[in-house]
Amino acid sequence: PCMPLKGATPALPGARTGKSTDALFGTLDIGASIMKRAGLAPFNGMQGRSFLPAIEGKETKGRDALLIEYGSQRPVPGGTPETLMRTLVTERHRITYYRGVTWGELYDLVEDPNEMINLWDVPAAAKVKQEMTEALLRETMSMAETSPHPKALA
């Protein structure tokens, strides 16, 4: 969720502070929001989406899902020496895959908001795991670089 900065002052005359939304947005959306606020068109390949309509109350839904990509040379206990992971978060679930290991994480964020019960190996959650895995793959593909526009056919 997007949260306002406490004590922030308006960036523009007439702007209001203290607004927030429970809609799903990520840091990827900050640039698009700044550009929209400045009245600038997004550049080709910009993957972010402005969250201004949500905090202005003109829209109640944000993204369907957030893709989180992380890589580090710091090891994770039980993992590999270097950490590479992909996570997808929806309003209902979070799934995380790690490179080089057979385990992952799957949580029901409604029933388990503190992510205490990993459903990865729970047979009753197999369908959700498959659906979230497919959604993660599709979201990863949708975030592929599209800039610059090709000038001709290859």
Secondary structure, 3 states (H helix, E strand, C coil): CECCCCCCCCCCCCCCCCCCECCCCCCHHHHHHHHHHCCCCCCCCCCCCCCHHHHCCCCCCCCCCEEEEEEECCCCCCCCCCEEEEEEECCCEEEEEECCCCCEEEEECCCCCCCCCCCCCCHHHHHHHHHHHHHHHHHHHHCCCCCCCCCCCC
